[in-house]
Amino acid sequence: PSSPNTGKSLPNSNNNTNSSNNPYYPEYATYVATETVHVLNEMLVGRGPCPHLTSIELYLDEHAVTTVYGDGLLVSTPTGSTAYNMAAGGPMISPSSPCIVLTPICPHTLSFRPIVLSETSSLKLRIPTSARNRGWVTFDGKSEQPLNPGDFVHVTRSSWYFPSINSSSLSSELLWFKAITSKLHWNLRIPEQFADKFSVFPSATASCLNSPQCMLSVHQKSFSYTPTPTNTTTSNN
């Protein structure tokens, strides 16, 4: 996390933050890194306890990409893709895949969907100076820190790797599929049964009935229209 080192208080939301003379705009402010954190699963920049939407400026390789409005923005590793990222609607990524997953938390625009980026990507998540409230950053679900307007978080791939030992004869990819199948019941379903095997039908025995079942009674009726002949009166003069 970084914060501007200008020696002045940050402007309020009524100031014009897009002015070229604004010393608080990213091009004119100097920033000081306050801490470096290594995460295994994910990092979240969100609204924290504030009830309002948070606004987050997203930069990719020092280029402005978009401004996110919502509850937050989640940056996760392939290892953490089956944790908070998956609960937020993000994809499951194999731990051996070199990538970074970017998942919005309840975005205000439904078109912002989760994105998978290269592991060489450099991300910057910044709280705009015009934001109505500050943001909060958490690392692996702990170490919550406030982000004031103008503060940002710079995210890159860590130079450290997390070692793991594979004592099985299976490859890491097959072990990952086995883990998500056993723990998350991935793609598991109950086989479909035919209707004549259920006890709620007359052909089945009553001993198979464990609990009353709710059914719909549908009566098919056909509509036929027969015109009624009209009575004609003949008068003889």
C-alpha positions in Angstrom: 0.0 0.0 0.0 1.2 3.5 -0.8 0.0 7.0 0.1 0.9 10.4 -1.3 3.7 12.3 0.3 2.7 15.9 -0.5 2.7 17.4 3.0 -0.8 18.8 2.5 -4.3 17.6 3.3 -6.2 15.8 0.5 -8.8 17.9 -1.3 -12.5 17.2 -0.8 -14.9 15.8 -3.4 -15.9 19.3 -4.5 -12.5 20.0 -6.0 -11.8 19.3 -9.6 -9.5 16.3 -9.5 -9.0 16.2 -13.2 -7.3 19.5 -13.4 -3.8 19.4 -14.8 -2.7 21.8 -12.0 -3.9 19.4 -9.2 -0.9 18.2 -7.3 -2.9 15.3 -5.9 -3.5 13.7 -9.3 -1.3 10.6 -9.9 1.0 12.3 -12.4 1.9 15.1 -10.0 2.1 13.3 -6.6 5.0 11.3 -5.1 4.1 8.1 -3.3 5.9 6.3 -0.5 5.5 2.5 -0.1 4.5 1.8 3.5 4.6 -2.0 3.5 5.2 -5.0 1.4 2.9 -8.0 2.0 3.1 -11.5 0.4 -0.3 -13.3 0.1 -1.0 -16.9 -0.8 -4.7 -16.7 -1.6 -6.1 -13.2 -2.3 -6.0 -9.5 -1.6 -9.3 -7.5 -1.4 -9.8 -3.7 -1.8 -13.3 -3.0 -0.6 -15.7 -0.6 1.1 -15.2 -2.2 4.5 -17.7 -1.1 7.1 -18.9 1.8 5.0 -22.5 1.4 3.7 -21.8 3.2 0.4 -20.4 1.9 -2.8 -16.6 2.2 -3.1 -14.9 3.5 -6.2 -11.5 2.0 -7.3 -9.4 3.1 -10.1 -7.7 0.2 -11.9 -4.4 0.5 -13.6 -2.7 -2.2 -15.7 1.0 -1.7 -16.3 0.7 2.0 -15.3 -2.1 2.6 -17.8 -5.6 3.5 -16.6 -8.1 0.8 -17.5 -11.4 1.6 -15.7 -13.0 2.7 -12.5 -14.8 0.1 -10.6 -18.0 0.9 -8.6 -19.2 -1.8 -6.2 -18.3 -3.5 -2.9 -14.7 -4.2 -3.9 -12.2 -5.7 -6.1 -10.5 -9.1 -5.5 -7.1 -10.1 -6.7 -6.4 -13.7 -6.2 -3.7 -16.3 -7.0 -4.5 -19.7 -8.7 -4.2 -21.3 -5.2 -6.8 -18.9 -3.8 -9.1 -19.2 -6.8 -11.2 -21.9 -5.0 -11.6 -19.7 -1.9 -13.1 -16.2 -1.7 -12.7 -15.8 -5.5 -15.0 -18.8 -6.3 -17.5 -17.6 -3.7 -17.6 -14.3 -5.5 -18.3 -15.9 -8.9 -14.7 -16.1 -10.1 -13.2 -19.1 -12.1 -11.4 -22.0 -10.6 -7.7 -22.0 -11.7 -5.3 -24.9 -11.5 -2.5 -24.0 -9.0 0.1 -24.8 -11.7 -1.3 -22.1 -14.1 0.8 -18.9 -14.0 -1.9 -16.1 -13.8 -3.6 -13.5 -11.7 -7.4 -13.5 -11.3 -9.3 -10.2 -11.0 -12.8 -10.6 -9.7 -15.3 -7.7 -8.8 -17.4 -7.9 -5.6 -21.0 -7.0 -6.4 -20.1 -4.5 -9.2 -22.6 -1.8 -10.1 -22.3 -2.7 -13.8 -23.1 -6.3 -14.6 -20.8 -6.2 -17.6 -17.7 -6.3 -15.4 -17.0 -10.0 -15.2 -14.0 -11.8 -13.7 -10.8 -11.5 -15.7 -7.7 -13.8 -15.9 -4.5 -11.9 -16.4 -0.9 -13.0 -17.1 1.3 -13.4 -14.1 3.6 -10.7 -15.4 0.8 -8.1 -15.2 1.4 -5.1 -12.9 -1.8 -3.9 -11.2 -2.5 -0.8 -9.3 -5.8 -0.3 -7.3 -6.3 3.3 -6.3 -8.9 5.1 -4.3 -9.8 8.3 -6.2 -9.3 11.7 -4.5 -12.9 12.4 -5.3 -14.2 9.3 -3.5 -17.0 9.9 -1.0 -15.4 7.5 1.5 -12.1 5.7 2.0 -11.5 2.0 1.2 -10.0 -0.9 3.0 -7.5 -3.5 2.0 -7.2 -7.0 3.5 -4.6 -9.7 2.8 -5.7 -13.3 3.0 -8.7 -12.3 5.1 -6.7 -10.5 7.8 -4.4 -7.5 8.4 -7.1 -5.0 7.4 -5.8 -1.5 6.7 -7.5 1.7 5.6 -6.9 3.3 2.2 -7.5 7.1 2.2 -8.4 9.0 -1.0 -5.2 9.0 -3.1 -3.8 5.8 -1.6 -3.2 2.8 -3.8 -2.1 -0.8 -3.7 0.5 -2.1 -6.2 0.1 -5.8 -7.0 2.7 -7.9 -8.8 3.8 -11.5 -8.8 5.8 -12.3 -5.7 9.5 -13.3 -6.2 8.8 -16.0 -3.6 7.2 -19.3 -4.4 5.2 -21.5 -2.0 6.8 -25.0 -2.0 4.6 -28.1 -1.8 5.4 -31.8 -1.7 3.5 -34.3 -3.9 3.8 -37.7 -2.3 1.4 -39.3 -4.8 2.2 -40.8 -8.1 -0.4 -38.6 -9.7 0.4 -35.4 -11.4 -0.4 -32.1 -9.7 -3.2 -31.4 -12.2 -4.9 -34.8 -11.4 -4.5 -34.2 -7.7 -6.2 -30.8 -8.1 -9.2 -32.4 -9.9 -9.4 -35.0 -7.3 -9.4 -32.4 -4.5 -12.1 -30.2 -6.0 -14.2 -33.3 -6.7 -14.0 -34.7 -3.2 -14.2 -31.3 -1.3 -16.4 -29.2 -3.5 -18.4 -32.0 -5.1 -17.4 -30.6 -8.5 -19.8 -31.7 -11.3 -21.4 -34.4 -9.1 -25.1 -35.0 -9.6 -27.7 -37.6 -8.6 -28.6 -40.0 -11.5 -32.0 -39.4 -12.9 -34.6 -42.0 -12.0 -37.7 -43.0 -14.0 -41.1 -42.0 -12.8 -42.4 -45.6 -12.4 -39.9 -46.3 -9.6 -41.4 -43.7 -7.3 -43.9 -44.8 -4.7 -46.2 -42.0 -5.3 -47.5 -43.7 -8.5 -50.1 -46.4 -8.2 -47.8 -49.1 -9.7 -45.3 -48.8 -6.9 -45.7 -50.4 -3.5 -46.6 -48.3 -0.4 -43.6 -49.6 1.5 -41.2 -47.5 -0.6 -42.9 -44.2 0.4 -40.8 -42.4 3.0 -42.6 -39.1 3.2 -45.6 -37.6 1.5 -44.8 -36.2 -1.8 -46.5 -33.1 -3.4 -47.8 -33.7 -6.8 -49.8 -31.8 -9.4 -53.1 -33.0 -10.7 -53.4 -32.1 -14.4 -56.6 -32.8 -16.2 -56.5 -32.4 -19.9 -59.7 -31.3 -21.5 -60.5 -30.8 -25.2 -62.8 -28.0 -26.2 -65.3 -28.7 -29.0 -67.8 -26.2 -30.4 -71.0 -27.4 -31.9 -73.2 -24.6 -33.4 -76.8 -24.7 -32.2 -79.3 -24.6 -35.1 -81.6 -21.7 -35.0 -85.4 -22.2 -35.1 -87.0 -20.8 -38.3 -90.7 -19.9 -38.4 -92.6 -20.2 -41.6 -95.7 -18.1 -42.0 -98.4 -19.1 -44.4 -100.4 -16.2 -45.7 
